[in-house]
Amino acid sequence: MVIQNLKAADRVSYIRYASVYRDFKDIETFQNEISELLEPTNEPEKKKGSSIRPYTPKLIK
């Protein structure tokens, strides 16, 4: 699912997307989601920066 990939790639973008997609109704819901993101996990720390590359169109000669 897109939202899970976004969560793994960029937490700020994830929380922005999730707040709209999940239609957070109050600040507590928003705060709970952020708290979950801040909890340490057993997963190895990922390198900073995104592995997603922008689309670069090829020029036609």
N, C-alpha and C positions, 0 to 999 in steps of 0.2 A: 504494500500500500504506500502511496506517495507520502503520506504524513509520517510514517515510520522511517522512511529513508531521509526525509527532511530532518527529523528529530536526531538521527545519527550524524548528519552532515553539518547542521547549523542550528544550535539551540535557540538563538534569537529569532531566526526566520521561522522556526517551528512554532514558537509561542505566539508569534504574530498570526501565522496561518491558523493555528489551532483556536485562537480566540474568536476568529470569524467562523471557521468551519464548524466548530463545536458550539458556537453561539453562547459563549460564557454569559451568564445572567447576572453575576455579581462578582465583587472583588475577591471574595473568599475562594471561588472556583478558580480564578486566575492565580491567586496566591498558592493554592494547593498544587496546581499544575507546575508552577515555578519551583516549589519545594521538592516535588518529585524529580525535576531535572537536576537539582542541586545535590540530591542524595548520591553518595559514592556508589559505584557499581563494581562488580568483579571483572568487568571487561577491561582489557588493556587500554591505556589512554591513546587516543587517536592523535595524529599529527594535526597541528593547527593548519587551517586553510582548507579549501574545498578541493575535492578531486574532480569536481564537475567543471568541465571546460566549456567556454562559450562556443557557439556555432560560428565557424569561420567559412563563409561561402568561397568557393573557388572561382577565380576570375576566368571568364571566357575570353579567349583571344580572337 
